[in-house]
């Protein structure tokens, strides 16, 4: 009466009930080539306006029966559209959606251990620290209460990774990045999740050290793009001795783990960090990524980009609006910055799709406009997310795109044959 089921499905079913009987690393390895996209990419295709691209993607959706991991698809803090960022659960979701490269933003604890957090001081919005009566008094600006027990300083609470030891940090639980700054209770403060996200999976995410993220991503068969985050200069001086030592410690954790430099794309907004890696860890510096967070549009970018190239920078990562603009016919096209970067011989990665929620509601009706600020005149509906990705890939020529929901970029990459493991990543410095 009982039918046999595929081994991979069996493993997945067992993992749901008893992870103690299945090694998590073995499970991740077994799922390397089992990419699950879910309905969202296909929903976006249906929303696209009629045209050649929509027809091509529709045909791909019908004909393709199996999707593969792609290095074009970069998990931005995991899959934080629905999972608490920089948690094991978020990274695993991105992996299952085919993210070939995963990001750990790197900061540090009080005792000098590197951990995955988007900023040195974001624990009050990304973890349950405000609810932890045993630890919250250690925060840089701890929560305060009046005689009736009402929270009185919700807009000022600040909790940093460097306020806590590694042991204390690891005892926290990840949550969706949000806080109600008008709250008068802890419960209210811990809310505030954006409407286009969800708390469905925010049941206590597992926080990771940077070293643990290396092990996890390696088990997944993923590549690595750690971003060294800015920290308090005094703390860095006391804990590491210098900014340079802090930057080198991040790289050395890959060396200690035996990870090939060809699989690591270290990032920083601080050009000095990138130059340190180029100079002192040249194997890793060869494909270090400078995150350009300059003015949009950056005035007269030519000399700046040429100077980066002359200093040995090979890859830059500006945000999407720095690379795109709209022509007189209302079409999205490469910006002057994008053209000059290519002329300077620089490869490009960009950020971040699926970060702002729905285009129609969140962008066109006055919501978060950052990621589409230079292309608003060309956007009509959610399907234009895929059109934006297409211009970035085909006309700007980016090597990869960070995404808060990697299934979308994985789908596009599979349909276009970008960054698939059988063909390699389509860049000069991003190796197998």
N, C-alpha and C positions, 0 to 999 in steps of 0.2 A: 504493500500500500504506500510505502514511503518512496519518494523519488529522490534521486541524488541531486545535490545542488553544487554549483561551481565552488572551487576551493576558496577563491577570493571572497565570494559572498558568505561562505561559511565562516571565514575568519572575521568578516565584518560583524556577522551576527553574534559570534562568540564574544567579540570585543565589547559589544553593547551590554553584555551581562556579566562578564568576568574578565577584566583586563589582567587579573592575576594569572590566568592560564595562557595568555598570549602576550609575548614580549612586544611592547609598543614599537620598538625599533624594527622587529620583523614585520609587524603589521604595516608600518610606513613603507618598508621596502616592497612589500607585496602589492602596494597600491601605487607604486611609482608610475606605472603606465595605465592606471585606471582613473581617468579624468572624468569628473562628474560636473556638468555645467549648470544643471537645473534650468528653470524656465526663463530666467531674466534675459540672456542674450537673444533668445528667439522672440521674446516680447519686444525688445528694442528694434529688431529687424522689422517686425510688423508695423511699428510706429513710424518707420522711415517713409519719406515721400517717395513716389515712384521714380525709378531711374536705374541706370546701369548697376550701381553699387548694390541697391536693394535687391535687384534680380539675382546678382551674383551670390549674395549672402543667403538669399532664400534657397537657391539651388544647392548651395553648400549644406545648409541645414537639412535638406531633404536627402541628399546623397551620402553625406558623411555619417558613418555608423560608429566611429570611434575617434575620440579626440586625444591628443597627446600633450604632454607638458611642453611648455615653450619658454625659452629665455626672453622672448619679447614681452612676456607677461610677468611683471614684477609685483610681488605682494607688498603693498604699502602698509607697514605695521601689521601684516597678516591680512585679515579680511574684515576691517573695522566697520564696514557698513552695518554689519549685524553682530559681530563678535567683539568683545573687549580687546582693544588694541594691545599689541605686544604681550599677548598671553599664549600659552601653549595651544589652547583651543582655537585661537584666531589663526595661528600659524598652520595648524592642521587643516582648518577650513580652506585656507589659501592653497595649500598643497593639493587638496582634493579637487580644487578648481583649476589645477594645472599651472600654478605659478612656478616657473623654473628658477626664479631668483627670489630670495626672501630677505627682508630687511629687519635688522635689530638696530634701533636707535640706541646709542650707547651713552650712559651716564654712570655715576658712581655713588657708592654708599659711604657712610661715615668712616668705615674701616678700609676704604680704598678698593672695594671689589666692583668690577664693572657689571652693570645690569642693563636690561632692555627697558627703557622708558623714553618717551618722546622728548621729555625735558627734565632737567635736574629737579625742577620744582613743579611737578604736576600730580603728585600722589593724591592731593585733595580732590581732584576731579576724576582720576582714573583708577582709584582703589577705594577700599572701604575704611581708610585710615580715620576719617572723621567719626566713624561709629565705634572705633576702638578706644574705649575709656582707658585702657592700660598703656596706650602708646601716644595718643593724640596730643598730650601735653608737650611732647618733644618737638612738635612741628615748629617751623620758623615763625609762623603766626598761628598759634593754636586756636581752636574754636573757644568762644567765651559765652557764658550763660548768665542771665540775671537770676534774681532770687526765686523767681517762679520757674526756672529751668528753661526759659526761652533762649534760643540762639540769638546773639546780638551782633555778631560781626561776620555774617555769611559772605559778604563781598570782599573781605580782607583775608580770609583763611588761606594760608600758604604752607604746604607740606612738601619737603624736598627729600629725595632719595638720600642725600647727604646728612639728613637729620637722624638717620637710623643705621644700625648695623646691618650686615647682610642677613643675619639670623632674623632680625625683626622685619626686614623688608620681605623676606621669603614667607613670613607668616601672614602677609596681607593677601587680599583677594582682588583680582582685577574686575572693573566694572566699565560700562560704557562711559566714554569721556564726556562728562556733563556735570553741572551743578546748578542749583537754583540759588542765585546770589541774593534773593529776597527772602529766603527761607527763615523761619523762626524755630524750626525743629530739625534735628539731624535727619530724620526720614525725608522731609521735604528737600533738604540740601542735597541729599544723594540722588535726587531725581533730576529732571530737566533734560532727559534724552531727546534729541532732535526727532521730529515727527517722521522723517524718512529713515530713521534707524529703528532699532527695536531693543527691548530689554529681555526678549524671549530666551536668549542664550547667555545673559549676564547673571548667571547664578553663582558666580565666584570663580573668575578666571585664574589660572595658575601662572604666577609671575616667574620669570626666568632670569638667570644670570646670563651674561654674554657668552660665557663658556658653555652653558647648557644649551643656548640657542645654536651654537656651532655643532654640538653633538646631534641635536634634533634635525637641523637642516641637512647635515651630512647623511643621516639615516634616511631622510626623504629622497636623497639624490639631488637636492637643490644646490644652487650656487648661493653666494653670500654677498650682501651689500650693506655692511654696517655703516651707520652714520655717527661720527663722533659729535656729540652735542656740546654746545657751549655750557660751561659751568662757572661757578663763582671763582674768580681768580685767586682769592685768598685761600679758599678750600683746596684748589688745585695745587697751589704752592706748598701748602702744608702736607697734603696727602701724597702728591707725586713728585714734588720738587720743582716742576716746571710744566708748562703746556706741552713742550716737546716730549717729555717723559710720558705724559698722559696719552698723547697720540701714539707713541710707540708701544705702550702697553696694550692698546687695542690690537695692533697688528701682531704683537708677539703671542697673543692668545691663539691666533691661527697657526703660527709656527709651532707652538707647543702642542697643538692638536694634530699636527702633521697634514694640514690642509695646503694644497697646492696654491701658490699665488695666482695661478690662472683662473681659479674659481672665485676669487675675492675681488670685489669692486668697492674699496673703501671710499666713503664719501665725507665731505665736510663743507660747510659754508665758510669756514676759515681757510683762506688760501694758504696760510703758513702751515697748517696741518698737512695739506696735500703736498706742499713742497718738502716738508719733513719726510714724508713717505717716499717721495721721488729720490731724495738725497740719501736717506739712511736705510731704507728698505726698498731698494730699487725693483726687486721682483714684484712687490705689491704696488709700488708707485707707478709702474708702467701703465696700469689701468685704474689708477685712483681717479675719483670723480670729484670735480669742483662744482659744488652747488651754487649756482648764480642766483642770488636773491635780490638783485639790484632793482632799480627803478624800472617800471613798465610803462611805456617802452624805454629801454636803456638808451640814453642819448649818445649818438656817435659811437656805436659799439665796436667799430672796426679796429682802432688802435688797442682797445682793451683786450679784444679777443686775440689779436696778433701777439700781444705781450704774454698772454697766458700760454700760447703755443711755444713761444720762445723760451719759456721757463720749464718746458717739458711736460706741460699738461696735455693729455691726449683726449680726455672725455670731459664734457661739461654737462650739467643737468639744470637747465633753466626751467621755470614753470611754463605750462602750456601757453598762457597768454603772451609770453615773451617771444614765442615762436610763430604765432599766428596773427593774421589780420584779415580784413575783409576788402575785396576789390570793389570797383565801381558797379559791377554786376551783381553784387551781393553774395559772392562766392568766397569761401574761406581759402586763404592762400598763405604761403610761407611769408614771414615777416622779413624786414631788412636784416634784423639780427640773425635770423636763421640762415640767410644767404651768406652773410659775412662770416658766420661761424664755419660754414662749410668751406668757404674760400680760404679761411685760415688753417684748414686741415683738421678741424676739431670734430670728433664724433659727438653725438648728442643723445641723451636720455631725458625724459621729461616727466612731470608730475602735475596733477594727480587726477585720473578719471574716477568717476563715481564718488567723488568727495563731497559734492555740493547737493546731492539729492536730485530731485526731478528738475529738469530744465524749465518746464512750463511754469511750475509753481515757485521754485526756489531761485531761479535766475530771472526770468522775464517779469515776475511780479515783485521784484525788489528784494529778494532774499540774498543769499551769499553769492556775490557776483565775481569773486576773485578769479576763479579758474576759467571763466568765459568772458572776462571783461573786455577783451579786444575783438570778440566775435559775436557780440550780442545781436548785431543787426542781421546776422545770417542764421540765427537759431529759431526754430519754430516748435519743436517737440522733442521728446526723449530720444527718438531715433537719431537725432543729430549728434548724440554721443558717439555713435559708430561712424558717422560722417567725419567728425572731428578726429577720431582715431585714424581714419583712412588718410586724411590729409597729412597728419603727423608722420605716418608710416611711409606713404608713397611720394609725397611732395617735399616734405621737410627731410625725411630720411632718418628719423630717430631710430636708435638701436633697440629701444625698449621703452615701455610706459609703465609707471607706477599706477596701481589701481587699488581702490578700497574694496573692490569686488572683482577679483582676478578672472572670474569666469568670462566676463565680457571681452577682455583683452586676449584671453586664451582662445575663445571662439574665433575672433578676428584673425589671430595669428595662424590658427589651423587652416582657415579658409584661404589664407594668402601664402601659406607655407613659410612663415617667418619664425625663426628661432627654434624650430623643432630639433630635437636631439639628433635625428638622423642626418640633418643638414648643417648643424652648427649654428651658432649665433651670427647674424649677418654683419658683424663688425670686424675691424681689423685687429682689435685688441682684446676681444672677448672670446676666449678660447674654450674648446671642449675640455 
